[in-house]
């Protein structure tokens, strides 16, 4: 059984930065694709970033160049570094281990 626990969310001003962390329990983390999704109020959940077992990354167009996904297999942890944050980045951010394990989510609010 896999459990995912996110941390690092909070309130930040536009232009600021946050780093989200997602700690995974269970075995096999290093061979799993890890993803970050987000869901804003009244909107569907969307994929933000993905990192494969070999470290290949992909990003949504809306965050490319501002967000960076990374992983530390020794710590069973995936990160999302978010820079140049905008109000439209406000959402609950969810960690996911492919295919179907989800964290509980962490709130990110970008506001002055």
trRosetta pair geometry for C-beta under 8 A, 3 or more apart (Angstrom, degrees):
i j d omega theta_ij theta_ji phi_ij phi_ji
1 25 7.8 6 103 99 73 111
1 26 6.3 -140 89 -85 37 122
2 24 6.2 -18 -164 -165 101 99
2 25 6.3 164 -151 74 48 71
2 26 4.1 -74 -97 12 68 156
2 97 5.7 -87 153 54 155 149
2 101 4.3 -21 87 -128 126 163
3 24 7.2 157 81 -153 48 50
3 25 4.4 19 48 32 91 118
3 26 7.0 141 17 -20 62 104
3 101 7.9 -122 -88 -173 16 123
4 22 5.5 -1 -172 -176 101 105
4 23 7.3 157 -153 77 50 43
4 24 5.4 -14 -100 -100 75 75
4 25 7.9 -136 -64 17 38 74
4 95 4.8 -149 166 94 133 117
4 96 7.4 -142 18 -98 176 22
4 97 6.2 -176 -66 -15 130 103
4 101 6.0 130 -19 140 118 102
4 102 6.6 -114 49 148 133 20
4 103 3.7 -96 110 -71 106 87
4 104 7.9 -179 90 -6 81 63
5 22 7.0 158 75 -153 39 55
5 23 5.0 -17 59 58 95 94
5 103 6.2 160 -91 -136 14 113
5 104 7.4 8 -122 16 55 103
6 9 7.2 46 136 -24 112 108
6 20 6.2 -13 -164 -174 103 106
6 21 6.9 152 -154 84 52 50
6 22 4.9 -21 -95 -97 72 81
6 93 6.8 -178 -170 99 155 90
6 94 7.2 -123 -37 -133 151 34
6 95 5.0 170 -74 -7 105 115
6 103 4.5 107 -23 143 100 154
6 104 6.8 -142 27 54 100 70
6 105 6.4 -23 41 -160 143 7
6 106 4.2 -131 120 -21 121 115
7 20 7.2 157 81 -156 39 61
7 21 5.0 -14 60 60 88 99
7 22 7.9 170 19 -80 65 39
7 23 7.6 16 6 -3 109 102
7 106 6.4 156 -110 -93 15 150
8 18 6.1 133 154 170 96 97
8 19 5.4 -88 -162 97 143 55
8 20 4.2 -180 77 -113 129 41
8 21 5.1 118 -26 8 129 78
8 106 6.4 70 57 138 64 162
9 18 7.0 47 -125 173 35 148
9 20 6.5 30 -61 -103 69 100
9 93 6.4 176 -88 35 116 111
9 106 3.4 -179 -19 151 128 102
9 107 4.9 127 151 66 144 44
9 108 4.9 -112 -142 -66 94 66
10 18 6.4 179 46 -118 92 132
10 107 7.6 87 -70 91 18 80
10 108 7.1 8 44 -119 37 57
10 109 7.3 -83 137 37 32 84
11 109 4.7 -21 -107 74 71 108
11 111 6.7 -48 -157 45 97 95
12 16 3.9 -141 172 86 110 137
12 17 7.2 -139 -164 54 153 20
12 18 5.5 -135 -33 -47 151 109
12 85 5.6 64 99 59 126 156
12 108 7.5 -22 19 -165 109 85
12 109 7.3 149 24 84 62 57
12 110 5.7 -25 75 -109 84 68
13 16 4.9 100 60 -24 68 124
13 110 7.4 53 165 -161 12 68
13 111 7.3 -65 -114 88 47 32
13 112 5.3 57 -140 -99 91 68
14 85 6.4 -135 -135 96 41 76
14 86 6.0 34 -136 -125 96 40
14 87 6.1 -34 -84 -41 111 78
14 110 5.8 84 -83 168 61 104
14 111 7.6 30 -37 -111 83 11
14 112 6.0 -41 8 -50 99 98
15 84 6.1 -22 -134 -135 47 51
15 85 6.7 -55 23 52 11 67
16 85 5.4 -29 66 35 66 117
16 110 7.4 -173 48 -130 100 92
17 81 7.3 -6 -169 -176 109 80
17 82 6.2 162 -153 91 60 61
17 83 4.7 -9 -104 -106 104 63
17 84 7.7 22 -79 -14 80 37
17 85 6.7 171 -89 -18 31 106
18 82 5.0 -1 59 58 80 111
18 85 6.8 44 6 -58 96 144
18 108 6.3 -171 62 -129 160 114
19 79 6.0 -12 -176 -168 100 110
19 80 7.0 164 -157 81 53 49
19 81 5.0 -14 -109 -105 90 67
19 82 7.1 -178 -85 20 38 73
20 36 7.1 111 84 -123 141 137
20 79 6.7 150 82 -161 57 54
20 80 4.3 2 53 52 108 100
20 82 7.0 46 -6 -11 97 113
20 93 5.7 -88 -102 108 164 148
20 95 7.7 -170 144 -62 121 103
20 106 6.2 166 -133 66 112 139
20 108 7.5 -68 -66 -65 121 124
21 77 5.8 -17 -167 -169 98 117
21 78 7.6 146 -158 80 49 43
21 79 5.6 -21 -102 -104 64 76
22 34 7.3 168 82 -171 134 127
22 36 7.7 -169 -21 -89 141 90
22 77 6.5 151 76 -156 49 64
22 78 4.8 -14 59 60 107 88
22 79 7.5 -167 19 -77 76 32
22 80 7.9 47 -12 -9 106 97
22 95 3.4 130 -121 -104 151 160
22 103 5.8 -118 -137 -46 110 151
23 75 7.4 -75 -120 149 90 91
23 76 6.3 64 -162 102 66 92
23 77 5.1 -24 -98 -99 64 91
24 29 5.1 144 86 -109 133 120
24 32 8.0 -148 169 63 171 145
24 34 7.8 -118 -42 -106 142 124
24 76 4.6 -121 64 165 84 101
24 77 7.1 -175 11 -84 79 38
24 78 7.4 45 -21 -1 114 95
24 95 8.0 -139 -68 141 93 136
24 97 6.1 89 -120 -63 138 135
25 76 7.2 81 -86 143 24 151
26 29 7.1 127 87 -57 78 87
28 31 5.4 -60 -171 44 80 104
28 32 6.0 85 132 -37 90 106
29 32 5.8 -69 -154 27 34 115
29 73 6.2 165 104 -142 104 73
29 76 4.4 174 -31 -129 173 84
29 97 7.7 -84 -126 -122 70 133
30 53 6.3 75 149 -148 57 96
30 73 4.1 52 -101 -147 98 129
31 53 4.8 9 -145 -117 37 144
32 53 6.5 111 38 -78 19 98
32 97 5.2 5 156 -163 144 100
32 98 6.1 175 -175 50 87 83
33 50 6.3 5 178 -174 109 101
33 51 7.0 174 -154 88 65 44
33 52 5.0 -27 -105 -114 93 58
33 53 6.6 -74 -65 -32 59 74
33 97 7.7 135 82 -162 52 53
33 98 4.1 16 70 12 100 138
34 50 7.4 163 88 -153 44 55
34 51 5.4 -8 61 59 89 92
34 69 7.7 -176 98 177 99 125
34 71 6.1 128 36 -88 142 128
34 78 4.2 -158 140 -74 154 158
34 95 7.1 -19 -172 -168 100 92
34 96 7.2 152 -162 83 54 53
34 97 5.8 -29 -106 -104 73 64
34 98 7.2 -122 -75 -5 25 86
35 47 6.3 -54 -172 -140 125 97
35 48 7.8 133 175 50 79 73
35 49 6.9 173 -152 91 59 49
35 50 4.7 -15 -104 -104 87 79
35 51 7.7 -178 -79 22 44 61
35 95 7.5 143 83 -163 52 47
35 96 4.4 -20 67 65 100 103
35 97 7.8 176 24 -85 79 18
35 98 6.5 86 -10 -53 112 89
36 47 7.8 107 85 -163 51 57
36 48 4.5 -50 103 64 95 117
36 49 4.9 18 44 50 106 88
36 50 7.8 -147 25 -68 64 44
36 69 6.3 -160 4 -101 119 120
36 78 7.6 -160 -52 128 95 123
36 80 4.8 55 -70 -74 164 142
36 93 6.1 -8 -171 -173 104 102
36 94 7.1 150 -158 79 54 47
36 95 6.1 -29 -101 -101 68 56
36 96 7.4 173 -87 19 20 84
37 45 5.2 33 160 174 128 104
37 46 6.4 166 -159 84 83 33
37 47 5.5 -50 -103 -101 83 44
37 48 6.0 165 -116 0 23 90
37 93 7.3 159 85 -157 44 54
37 94 4.7 -17 64 63 94 101
37 96 6.0 40 -5 -12 110 125
38 45 7.1 177 92 -150 26 67
38 46 6.1 -21 62 60 73 82
38 48 5.3 61 -5 -50 103 125
38 89 7.8 -37 167 -168 170 63
38 91 3.8 76 172 111 111 144
38 92 6.6 161 -154 80 67 42
38 93 4.8 -27 -97 -100 92 65
38 94 6.9 173 -87 16 36 76
38 108 7.6 -49 -129 37 127 121
39 43 6.5 -176 -164 84 63 84
39 44 7.1 -85 -126 148 92 25
39 45 4.2 -41 -77 -94 107 73
39 46 7.3 145 -86 11 55 67
39 91 5.6 154 70 -170 28 107
39 92 5.3 -15 59 57 87 93
39 94 7.1 29 -2 -9 100 116
39 105 7.9 -46 35 -125 107 136
40 43 4.4 29 66 34 90 127
40 88 7.7 -34 -92 -169 156 60
40 90 6.2 81 -122 95 102 72
40 91 4.2 -71 -72 -96 68 96
43 46 7.4 -31 140 -20 115 110
43 91 7.9 -63 62 -112 123 114
45 94 7.2 -14 -148 26 126 135
46 60 6.6 59 146 -97 114 153
47 50 6.7 -6 -177 -44 120 105
47 60 6.1 158 99 -62 71 107
48 59 7.2 -21 158 -148 54 69
48 60 5.4 -68 -135 4 37 121
48 63 5.8 30 -163 13 87 156
48 67 6.6 -52 165 115 108 168
48 80 7.2 35 111 -139 135 143
48 93 7.3 -20 -3 -135 156 98
49 57 6.6 -10 -172 -167 101 99
49 58 6.9 170 -151 87 55 50
49 59 5.0 -10 -104 -106 86 71
49 60 7.1 -91 -59 2 58 80
49 63 6.8 -87 -53 91 101 138
49 67 5.9 -136 -49 121 137 125
49 68 7.9 118 -138 -178 162 13
49 69 4.0 175 137 -38 135 131
49 80 6.3 151 45 -119 136 106
50 57 6.8 158 83 -151 55 52
50 58 4.9 0 52 53 102 93
50 59 8.0 -156 23 -69 68 38
50 69 7.0 142 53 66 10 168
51 55 6.5 -20 -170 -143 101 35
51 56 7.0 159 -152 78 54 43
51 57 5.1 -16 -98 -96 78 80
51 69 4.8 -153 -40 124 114 120
51 70 6.9 123 -88 -115 161 17
51 71 5.5 -176 110 -24 147 116
51 78 6.6 178 45 -139 130 118
52 55 6.9 -43 70 27 74 18
52 56 4.5 9 31 51 117 93
52 57 7.8 -142 10 -67 75 38
55 71 7.4 -139 -105 40 71 108
57 68 7.9 -1 -172 -156 165 61
57 69 5.4 165 -134 62 120 104
59 63 5.5 -121 -178 83 112 92
59 64 4.3 141 98 -87 130 78
59 67 6.3 157 -135 73 126 104
59 69 7.5 179 -84 -2 90 109
60 63 5.2 61 67 22 92 98
60 64 7.0 -144 88 -35 41 84
61 64 5.7 -38 -140 3 32 119
62 88 7.7 -101 -176 118 128 122
63 66 5.4 -105 -167 62 61 102
63 67 4.1 -2 165 11 118 124
63 82 7.7 -59 -152 -125 119 89
63 89 7.6 95 -97 -110 103 108
64 67 7.6 -53 -83 43 22 86
66 82 6.8 24 139 -158 92 60
66 83 5.3 -145 -168 71 68 76
66 84 4.7 -102 -131 60 110 108
66 85 7.7 139 171 -74 128 42
67 80 6.1 -12 -169 -174 110 91
67 81 6.7 155 -158 83 54 56
67 82 5.1 -10 -107 -105 89 67
67 83 7.3 -176 -80 25 40 69
68 80 7.4 158 79 -157 44 45
68 81 4.4 -6 57 56 95 108
68 83 7.8 28 0 1 97 106
69 78 6.8 -2 -171 180 94 102
69 79 6.9 160 -154 84 47 58
69 80 5.5 -16 -99 -102 72 71
69 81 7.9 -161 -72 22 25 73
70 78 7.2 171 90 -157 40 60
70 79 4.9 -9 61 56 86 105
70 81 7.1 24 7 -6 110 107
71 77 7.0 167 -154 94 61 49
71 78 4.7 -26 -101 -105 86 75
71 79 7.1 -174 -82 15 35 76
72 75 4.3 20 108 34 117 107
72 76 7.8 -33 93 20 76 20
72 77 5.0 3 54 61 99 94
72 78 7.9 -169 23 -81 63 33
72 79 7.5 48 -7 -17 96 109
73 76 7.1 32 -162 -77 39 42
78 95 6.5 146 68 -143 118 119
80 93 7.0 -136 62 177 155 144
82 85 5.7 55 142 -79 108 101
82 89 6.9 140 -173 180 135 149
82 108 7.4 28 56 -148 168 154
85 89 5.1 -107 -157 52 83 149
85 108 7.8 -129 -143 168 138 120
85 110 4.6 -152 146 -110 114 134
86 89 5.1 112 59 -11 69 100
86 110 6.0 88 101 121 22 157
87 90 5.9 -18 -179 -14 53 115
87 110 5.0 -150 -100 98 36 101
87 111 6.3 71 -116 -87 94 61
88 110 7.8 -37 32 63 31 132
89 108 6.5 -55 134 120 92 126
89 110 5.1 59 63 -7 97 143
90 108 6.4 -153 -129 105 42 74
90 109 5.2 34 -129 -129 103 49
90 110 5.1 -129 -60 29 85 81
90 111 7.1 43 -81 -43 134 93
91 108 6.1 6 56 57 59 97
92 105 4.3 16 170 -178 113 128
92 106 7.0 151 -158 69 69 25
92 107 5.5 -38 -101 -94 73 61
92 108 7.6 154 -106 18 22 73
93 105 6.5 145 70 -152 37 70
93 106 5.5 -28 60 63 91 80
93 107 7.8 156 14 -105 78 12
93 108 5.5 41 -17 -7 116 118
94 102 5.7 -11 178 -163 123 101
94 103 5.6 177 -159 61 68 87
94 104 7.9 -149 -121 88 86 15
94 105 4.8 -36 -83 -91 82 80
95 102 7.2 143 83 -159 55 50
95 103 4.0 47 50 -1 94 130
96 100 8.0 -38 -164 -136 103 13
96 101 6.7 146 -159 82 58 56
96 102 5.2 -18 -103 -102 82 68
96 103 7.3 -115 -65 6 45 80
97 101 4.2 -3 53 63 101 113
103 106 7.8 -16 124 -20 130 87
